[in-house]
Amino acid sequence: MRRLISRGPDNERGAIGVIVALAMVALLGCVAITVDVGAMYAERAQLQSGADSAALAIAQQCSTNPVSCAATTSTRAATARATAQAYANANSNDLESNVDTPDFPTAASVHVSVTSRDAATDAGALALMFAPVLGIDSTTVAAEATARWGNPAAGPAMLPLAFAPCVFNLSGSIQILSRHGDSGGTVCDSTSPSGQLLPGGFGWLDDPTGRCFTRVDVVVNSRMSSDTGASLPSNCASVLSRYKDRTLLVPVYEEKGGSGSGGWYKIRGWAAFTLLGWNFPGNSYNNQAYADAKCKGSCKGLIGRFVRFVSLDERFTMSATAPNLGSSLVTLTH
């Protein structure tokens, strides 16, 4: 009996090899997409960090020293580019990046563009590992950021206090901001026999939530109710502890009126205050540490100094109409 053996035609021999070869090309293509695209995303993340930090740094410089950003175009451009290059490089894993000369879209904003740079070859493109199989040897990765600066307008008063204009002093001296016009504090004109600047008031703003927090908007500039309590409001002890030896933005009023529970303040603007100590009933810190600013006994208030300060607090908004009390705000706009 004959056995029947079925064989394919000779021209099908080697088909498996062709299929494997094609599959390898597809596989290498997938590897290229996975590895090289991942590298591109990583590069872009570094460039974005560099662009963000560079834009913020230049905005801080301009906010702190407006003259430097109002200088001649060439001087401003050279300074801004040097700053941008330093921050962009510092945020790159290989410490190399290309930076265009930053431009200033408005008088209070800066735009930074950063692109990839290969530290090994000094090429302005990112060398790819597997994509050359597909005919793509390199690619340029870019990122950009815009930052602006101005005076704070609306934001959270983490200590719901309204400070008198007469205590606002940017000389840098350490002072006591008395909450009751009592001994040791800055002397201000008072309409109250007890020494309070607002009869029946102690500078605290109404805090209906009991979180030691209130929101202030100097552009709206509406009357803000006074809290009549002399002691620390609820939860303010923990806020004081959190901000000790730190700088925070505080509201300074321009008008006051009424008395007791009917008292009110109209806030003029935001000032920066470095909190160095305080003294309240049952709660004190560094209240006798400074020779010319001791607050003890019946003295109730904060110890510290007003300073020039640039804040990056994203909870604040800025406005061109907000007054400059030494504090400024810098933010990314992208």
C-alpha positions as CSV (number, residue, x, y, z in Angstrom):
1,M,0.0,0.0,0.0
2,R,1.3,3.4,-0.9
3,R,1.4,6.2,1.6
4,L,0.1,9.5,0.5
5,I,2.3,12.5,1.6
6,S,1.1,16.0,1.0
7,R,3.8,18.6,0.4
8,G,3.4,22.3,-0.4
9,P,4.8,23.8,-3.5
10,D,8.4,24.6,-3.6
11,N,7.8,28.4,-3.7
12,E,6.4,28.3,-0.2
13,R,9.7,27.2,1.3
14,G,11.2,30.0,3.4
15,A,7.9,31.7,4.1
16,I,8.4,31.4,7.8
17,G,11.7,33.3,7.5
18,V,9.9,36.2,5.7
19,I,7.2,36.3,8.3
20,V,9.8,36.3,11.2
21,A,11.7,39.1,9.4
22,L,8.6,41.2,9.0
23,A,7.6,40.5,12.6
24,M,11.0,41.7,13.8
25,V,10.6,44.9,11.9
26,A,7.2,45.5,13.6
27,L,8.7,44.5,16.9
28,L,11.6,46.9,16.6
29,G,9.1,49.5,15.6
30,C,7.2,48.9,18.8
31,V,10.4,49.1,20.8
32,A,11.3,52.3,19.1
33,I,7.9,53.8,20.0
34,T,8.0,52.5,23.6
35,V,11.6,53.4,24.4
36,D,12.2,56.5,22.3
37,V,8.8,58.1,23.0
38,G,9.4,57.4,26.7
39,A,12.8,59.2,26.4
40,M,11.1,62.1,24.7
41,Y,8.5,62.4,27.4
42,A,11.3,62.3,30.1
43,E,13.2,65.0,28.2
44,R,10.2,67.2,27.9
45,A,9.5,66.9,31.6
46,Q,13.0,68.1,32.3
47,L,12.7,70.9,29.8
48,Q,9.3,71.9,31.3
49,S,10.7,72.1,34.8
50,G,13.6,74.2,33.4
51,A,11.3,76.5,31.6
52,D,9.0,76.9,34.6
53,S,11.8,77.6,37.1
54,A,13.5,79.9,34.6
55,A,10.4,82.0,34.1
56,L,9.7,82.1,37.8
57,A,13.3,83.2,38.6
58,I,13.2,86.0,36.0
59,A,9.8,87.1,37.3
60,Q,11.1,87.2,40.8
61,Q,14.1,89.3,39.7
62,C,11.9,91.7,37.9
63,S,9.5,91.9,40.9
64,T,12.3,92.5,43.4
65,N,14.2,94.9,41.2
66,P,11.9,96.5,38.6
67,V,14.7,98.7,37.3
68,S,16.5,95.7,36.0
69,C,13.5,94.8,33.8
70,A,13.0,98.4,32.7
71,A,16.6,98.7,31.5
72,T,17.7,98.8,27.9
73,T,16.5,95.9,25.8
74,S,19.9,94.5,25.3
75,T,20.8,94.6,29.0
76,R,17.5,93.1,30.1
77,A,17.7,90.4,27.4
78,A,21.3,89.4,28.4
79,T,20.5,89.1,32.1
80,A,17.2,87.2,31.4
81,R,18.9,84.8,29.1
82,A,21.7,84.1,31.5
83,T,19.2,83.4,34.3
84,A,17.1,81.2,32.0
85,Q,20.1,79.2,30.8
86,A,21.3,78.5,34.4
87,Y,17.9,77.3,35.6
88,A,17.2,75.3,32.4
89,N,20.5,73.5,32.6
90,A,20.1,72.8,36.3
91,N,16.8,71.0,35.6
92,S,18.3,68.8,32.9
93,N,19.8,65.4,33.7
94,D,22.8,66.1,31.4
95,L,23.0,69.8,32.5
96,E,22.6,70.9,28.9
97,S,19.7,72.7,27.1
98,N,19.1,75.3,24.5
99,V,17.4,78.5,25.6
100,D,16.0,81.2,23.4
101,T,16.4,84.8,24.6
102,P,13.3,85.3,26.9
103,D,10.8,87.9,25.7
104,F,8.5,90.1,27.7
105,P,5.0,90.0,26.3
106,T,3.9,92.7,28.7
107,A,5.6,95.0,31.2
108,A,4.9,92.5,33.9
109,S,5.4,89.1,32.3
110,V,8.2,87.0,30.8
111,H,8.1,84.1,28.3
112,V,10.8,81.4,28.2
113,S,11.3,78.8,25.5
114,V,13.7,75.8,26.0
115,T,14.7,73.0,23.6
116,S,16.7,69.9,23.9
117,R,20.5,69.7,23.6
118,D,22.7,66.6,23.5
119,A,25.5,67.0,26.0
120,A,27.7,64.4,24.2
121,T,27.4,65.8,20.7
122,D,26.3,69.3,21.4
123,A,23.6,68.8,18.9
124,G,20.3,70.6,19.2
125,A,18.3,67.5,19.0
126,L,17.6,64.4,21.1
127,A,19.4,61.3,19.7
128,L,17.1,58.3,19.5
129,M,18.1,54.7,20.2
130,F,15.8,52.5,18.2
131,A,13.9,54.8,15.9
132,P,16.8,55.0,13.3
133,V,15.5,51.5,12.3
134,L,12.5,53.4,11.0
135,G,14.7,56.2,9.5
136,I,14.3,58.6,12.4
137,D,17.7,59.4,13.9
138,S,16.8,62.3,16.2
139,T,14.1,64.8,17.2
140,T,13.8,68.2,18.9
141,V,11.9,68.4,22.1
142,A,10.7,71.8,23.4
143,A,8.9,73.4,26.3
144,E,7.8,76.9,27.2
145,A,6.5,78.8,30.2
146,T,5.2,82.3,30.9
147,A,5.3,83.9,34.4
148,R,3.9,87.2,35.5
149,W,4.3,89.4,38.6
150,G,2.3,92.0,40.4
151,N,0.8,93.1,43.7
152,P,-1.4,90.6,45.6
153,A,-5.1,91.5,45.5
154,A,-7.2,88.6,46.8
155,G,-6.2,85.7,49.0
156,P,-6.3,84.0,52.4
157,A,-5.4,85.9,55.5
158,M,-4.0,82.9,57.5
159,L,-4.1,85.1,60.6
160,P,-7.4,87.0,60.3
161,L,-5.9,90.3,61.5
162,A,-6.2,93.8,60.2
163,F,-3.0,95.9,60.7
164,A,-3.1,99.6,61.2
165,P,-1.3,101.8,58.6
166,C,0.7,103.5,61.3
167,V,2.4,100.2,62.3
168,F,3.4,99.4,58.7
169,N,7.2,100.0,58.6
170,L,9.6,98.6,56.0
171,S,12.7,99.7,57.8
172,G,13.3,96.1,58.9
173,S,13.2,96.9,62.6
174,I,11.7,94.3,64.9
175,Q,8.5,95.6,66.5
176,I,5.5,94.6,68.5
177,L,2.1,94.8,66.8
178,S,-0.1,95.3,69.8
179,R,-3.6,93.9,69.7
180,H,-5.0,96.3,72.3
181,G,-3.0,99.5,72.2
182,D,-1.3,98.4,75.4
183,S,2.2,99.0,76.6
184,G,5.0,97.8,74.3
185,G,3.2,98.2,71.1
186,T,3.6,100.7,68.3
187,V,1.9,103.9,69.3
188,C,-1.0,104.8,67.0
189,D,-3.8,107.4,67.2
190,S,-6.7,106.0,69.1
191,T,-10.4,107.0,69.5
192,S,-10.8,104.7,72.4
193,P,-10.1,105.5,76.1
194,S,-8.8,101.9,76.5
195,G,-6.2,102.4,73.7
196,Q,-7.8,100.3,71.1
197,L,-7.7,101.6,67.6
198,L,-11.2,100.5,67.1
199,P,-13.4,100.8,70.3
200,G,-14.3,97.3,71.3
201,G,-12.1,95.8,68.6
202,F,-8.7,94.1,68.8
203,G,-7.7,94.0,65.2
204,W,-9.2,90.5,64.5
205,L,-11.4,90.1,61.4
206,D,-14.6,88.1,61.7
207,D,-13.9,84.4,61.2
208,P,-17.3,82.7,60.9
209,T,-15.8,79.3,60.0
210,G,-13.6,79.2,63.2
211,R,-10.6,78.1,61.1
212,C,-8.4,81.1,61.9
213,F,-8.9,82.1,58.3
214,T,-10.6,84.8,56.2
215,R,-10.5,85.8,52.6
216,V,-9.5,89.4,51.7
217,D,-10.0,91.1,48.4
218,V,-8.4,94.6,48.3
219,V,-9.9,95.4,44.9
220,V,-13.5,94.8,46.0
221,N,-12.5,96.7,49.2
222,S,-15.7,96.1,51.0
223,R,-16.1,96.5,54.7
224,M,-14.9,93.5,56.7
225,S,-16.5,92.9,60.1
226,S,-14.5,93.1,63.3
227,D,-14.3,90.3,65.8
228,T,-14.6,91.6,69.3
229,G,-12.6,88.9,71.1
230,A,-9.3,89.7,72.8
231,S,-8.0,86.2,73.0
232,L,-6.8,84.0,70.2
233,P,-9.7,82.9,67.9
234,S,-10.3,79.2,67.5
235,N,-7.5,77.3,65.8
236,C,-5.2,80.3,65.7
237,A,-2.7,78.8,68.1
238,S,-1.9,76.0,65.6
239,V,-1.6,78.6,62.8
240,L,0.9,80.7,64.8
241,S,3.0,77.6,65.5
242,R,3.0,76.7,61.8
243,Y,4.2,80.1,60.7
244,K,6.7,80.9,63.4
245,D,9.9,82.3,62.0
246,R,8.3,82.4,58.6
247,T,7.0,85.2,56.4
248,L,3.3,85.5,55.5
249,L,1.1,88.0,53.8
250,V,-1.1,90.1,56.1
251,P,-3.8,92.7,55.4
252,V,-3.2,96.4,56.2
253,Y,-6.4,98.5,56.5
254,E,-7.0,102.0,55.3
255,E,-10.3,102.8,57.0
256,K,-12.0,101.7,60.2
257,G,-15.3,102.5,61.8
258,G,-18.1,101.5,64.1
259,S,-17.4,99.8,67.5
260,G,-17.8,96.5,69.2
261,S,-19.8,94.0,67.2
262,G,-20.6,96.7,64.6
263,G,-16.9,97.5,64.0
264,W,-15.4,97.2,60.5
265,Y,-12.2,97.6,58.5
266,K,-11.6,98.4,54.8
267,I,-8.4,96.7,53.7
268,R,-5.9,98.7,51.7
269,G,-3.4,96.0,50.7
270,W,-1.2,93.1,51.6
271,A,2.1,93.4,53.4
272,A,4.7,90.7,54.2
273,F,5.4,90.1,57.9
274,T,8.1,87.8,59.3
275,L,6.6,86.3,62.5
276,L,9.3,86.1,65.2
277,G,7.2,85.8,68.3
278,W,3.9,86.5,70.0
279,N,2.2,86.8,73.4
280,F,-1.5,86.0,74.1
281,P,-3.2,84.7,77.2
282,G,-1.9,81.2,77.7
283,N,0.1,81.2,74.5
284,S,3.5,82.8,73.9
285,Y,6.7,82.3,71.8
286,N,9.9,84.3,71.8
287,N,8.0,87.1,73.5
288,Q,11.1,88.3,75.5
289,A,13.8,87.4,73.1
290,Y,14.3,90.8,71.5
291,A,15.6,93.7,73.7
292,D,13.5,96.4,72.1
293,A,10.4,94.2,71.4
294,K,9.5,92.4,74.6
295,C,5.8,91.6,75.0
296,K,4.9,90.2,78.4
297,G,2.3,90.6,81.1
298,S,-0.8,92.4,79.8
299,C,0.9,93.0,76.4
300,K,-1.0,91.0,73.7
301,G,0.3,91.0,70.1
302,L,2.8,89.7,67.5
303,I,6.5,90.3,67.4
304,G,8.3,90.5,64.0
305,R,9.1,92.9,61.2
306,F,7.7,93.9,57.8
307,V,9.9,92.9,54.9
308,R,10.0,93.1,51.1
309,F,8.9,89.7,50.0
310,V,8.0,87.8,46.8
311,S,5.3,85.2,47.2
312,L,4.7,82.2,45.0
313,D,1.4,81.3,46.8
314,E,-1.0,80.1,44.1
315,R,-4.0,80.9,46.4
316,F,-3.5,84.6,45.7
317,T,-4.5,86.6,42.7
318,M,-2.9,89.8,41.6
319,S,-4.2,93.1,40.2
320,A,-2.7,96.1,38.6
321,T,-4.8,98.3,40.9
322,A,-3.6,96.6,44.1
323,P,-1.1,98.9,46.1
324,N,2.5,97.9,46.5
325,L,3.2,97.5,50.3
326,G,6.5,95.7,49.8
327,S,5.0,92.3,48.9
328,S,4.6,91.0,45.4
329,L,3.2,87.9,43.8
330,V,4.7,85.7,41.0
331,T,2.8,83.1,39.2
332,L,3.0,80.8,36.2
333,T,0.4,81.3,33.5
334,H,1.5,78.8,30.8
